[in-house]
Amino acid sequence: MDKWLTVIIAAFVAWIGFLQWLTARQKAVFDLFDKRFKIYETVKHCVDQVSRNPEYLDGEVEKEFLKAVNEAKFLFGDDVNSYLEALRTDIISASTASKLQALSTSDRVATLTVMYLISTFPETAEPLFAKYMRFTQPVPLITRIDAWVRRRTSQLKSTIVRMGE
């Protein structure tokens, strides 16, 4: 009897350890998603501000954007990082050009081209960012495990009640 009790307790402890590992893994995945989404939101906010008015790229917006680009180097792949670097260059070019009053026709065309590239952010960036925003582990797994445990517990309780009768 003592051996079986030890085995049952060991199995229960192993099960709890497994559930804790799953929870920790999903928390790490969610934390990574959260960091990536904050970078995406920051970049999107800065692009929106610059699209409305290229001269709006003042110190605070520029710092926010550059910080997001620097953090992205560690959270995204080369595809997103090269896109963000090109976007940074375009935003700085548009901001600088809009601050200069006397632009030649070719400079104005170049500025309009850069502004068009910046305005295509949603169509261009969302697919790039989206592949990094997916959860590798489906979140409902914990829900399925919890439902299974509840069913088994309910079955065990009903068995114990029947044995007591």
C-alpha positions in Angstrom: 0.0 0.0 0.0 2.8 2.4 0.9 4.5 1.7 -2.5 1.4 2.6 -4.4 0.9 5.8 -2.4 4.5 6.8 -3.2 4.0 6.1 -6.9 0.8 8.1 -7.0 2.4 11.0 -5.1 5.4 10.9 -7.5 3.1 10.9 -10.5 1.1 13.8 -9.2 4.3 15.8 -8.5 5.6 15.0 -12.0 2.3 16.1 -13.5 2.4 19.4 -11.5 6.0 19.9 -12.7 4.9 19.3 -16.3 2.1 21.8 -16.0 4.5 24.4 -14.5 6.9 23.8 -17.4 4.1 24.4 -19.9 3.0 27.5 -18.2 6.5 28.9 -18.1 7.0 28.1 -21.7 3.8 29.8 -22.8 4.7 32.8 -20.6 8.0 33.1 -22.4 6.3 32.9 -25.7 3.8 35.6 -24.7 6.5 37.9 -23.3 8.4 37.7 -26.6 5.2 38.4 -28.5 4.5 41.4 -26.2 8.0 42.8 -26.8 7.7 42.4 -30.5 4.2 43.9 -30.6 5.4 47.0 -28.7 8.1 47.5 -31.2 5.6 47.2 -34.1 3.2 49.6 -32.4 6.0 52.1 -31.8 7.2 52.0 -35.4 3.6 52.2 -36.6 3.0 55.3 -34.4 6.1 57.0 -35.7 5.3 56.3 -39.3 1.8 57.6 -38.8 3.2 60.8 -37.3 5.7 61.3 -40.1 3.1 60.5 -42.8 0.9 63.3 -41.6 3.8 65.8 -41.4 7.4 64.8 -42.2 8.6 67.8 -40.1 7.1 66.2 -37.1 10.1 64.0 -36.7 11.3 65.9 -33.7 13.6 64.7 -31.0 11.1 62.6 -29.0 9.5 60.8 -31.9 12.9 60.2 -33.5 14.3 58.8 -30.2 11.3 56.5 -29.8 11.7 55.3 -33.4 15.4 54.7 -33.2 15.0 52.9 -29.8 12.5 50.5 -31.4 14.7 49.9 -34.4 17.7 49.1 -32.1 15.6 46.7 -30.0 14.2 45.0 -33.1 17.7 43.8 -34.0 17.5 41.3 -31.1 13.9 40.3 -31.6 13.4 39.9 -35.3 15.2 38.4 -38.3 17.2 40.1 -41.0 14.1 40.7 -43.2 12.4 43.0 -40.6 15.7 44.6 -39.6 16.7 45.5 -43.2 13.2 46.8 -43.8 13.4 49.0 -40.6 16.8 50.3 -41.7 15.4 51.3 -45.1 12.4 52.8 -43.4 14.7 54.8 -41.0 16.6 56.1 -44.0 13.4 57.1 -45.8 12.0 58.8 -42.8 15.1 60.8 -42.2 15.3 61.8 -45.9 11.7 62.9 -45.9 12.1 64.8 -42.7 15.2 66.6 -43.9 13.8 67.4 -47.3 10.6 68.8 -45.8 12.6 71.2 -43.6 14.5 72.6 -46.6 12.4 75.2 -48.3 14.2 75.4 -51.7 14.0 72.0 -53.3 14.7 71.3 -57.0 12.1 69.4 -59.0 14.1 66.2 -58.8 14.4 66.6 -55.0 10.7 67.1 -54.7 10.0 63.9 -56.8 12.5 62.0 -54.7 10.8 63.3 -51.5 7.3 62.3 -52.9 8.7 58.8 -53.7 10.1 58.4 -50.2 6.8 59.6 -48.7 5.0 57.1 -50.8 7.3 54.3 -49.6 6.7 55.4 -46.0 2.9 55.5 -46.6 2.9 51.8 -47.7 4.0 50.7 -44.2 0.8 48.8 -43.4 0.9 46.8 -46.7 4.6 46.2 -46.5 5.4 45.8 -42.8 2.5 43.8 -41.6 3.4 40.6 -43.5 7.0 41.0 -42.4 6.1 41.4 -38.7 3.2 39.0 -38.8 5.4 35.9 -39.1 7.2 36.8 -35.9 3.9 37.4 -34.0 2.6 33.9 -34.2 2.6 31.7 -31.1 4.6 28.6 -31.8 2.6 26.7 -29.1 -1.1 26.9 -29.3 -2.5 28.5 -26.2 -5.5 26.2 -25.9 -3.2 23.3 -25.0 -3.4 24.3 -21.3 -7.2 24.5 -21.6 -7.4 21.0 -23.1 -5.1 19.6 -20.4 -7.2 21.4 -17.7 -10.4 19.9 -19.2 -8.8 16.4 -19.2 -7.8 16.7 -15.6 -11.2 17.9 -14.6 -12.8 15.0 -16.4 -10.5 12.5 -14.8 -11.0 14.1 -11.3 -14.8 13.9 -11.8 -14.5 10.3 -12.8 -12.3 9.5 -9.8 -14.8 11.3 -7.5 -17.7 9.3 -8.9 -15.8 6.1 -8.5 -14.9 6.8 -4.9 -18.6 7.7 -4.2 -19.7 4.4 -5.8 -17.1 2.5 -3.8 -18.4 4.0 -0.6 -22.0 2.9 -1.3 
